[in-house]
Amino acid sequence: MKDGRQSVVVVAPGEVREAVREILEGAAFRVGEAPDLAAAERLLPQIEPPAVLLVDEAHQDTLAPFIAALQRLRPLDAHLLPVVLMARVSLNLAGVREAVAKPLDPPLLVEVVQRLLEGL
């Protein structure tokens, strides 16, 4: 997935994933989609770091073990994959760099992704 644009991988249920993809593609990001974290893990080797991983609250129970595995398996570029959690309530999960409230505010979502990518 190389074309000069910065990457975002969206892990969310179908409707949420589609809405987030539209928002981010409209802001010129390259977007990879995964219905769950297992699919995201298969997709990540195709993504050129740096990238942002947006994860819906529906996957919060498996997010911490996923982040731990990522840090173990890809220690050199795990820091190049900040995780953003999209959730209705504020959650404090290890390894999550930012949280974005749902319902999503498109300009805020784009701002958070841009800020994280600029910091890498």
Secondary structure, DSSP 8 states (H G I E B T S, - for coil): --SSS-EEEEES-HHHHHHHHHHHHHTT-EEEEESSHHHHHHHGGGS-SSEEEEEEGGGHHHHHHHHHHHHHH-TTTGGGS-EEEEESS----TTEEEEEESS--HHHHHHHHHHHHHT-
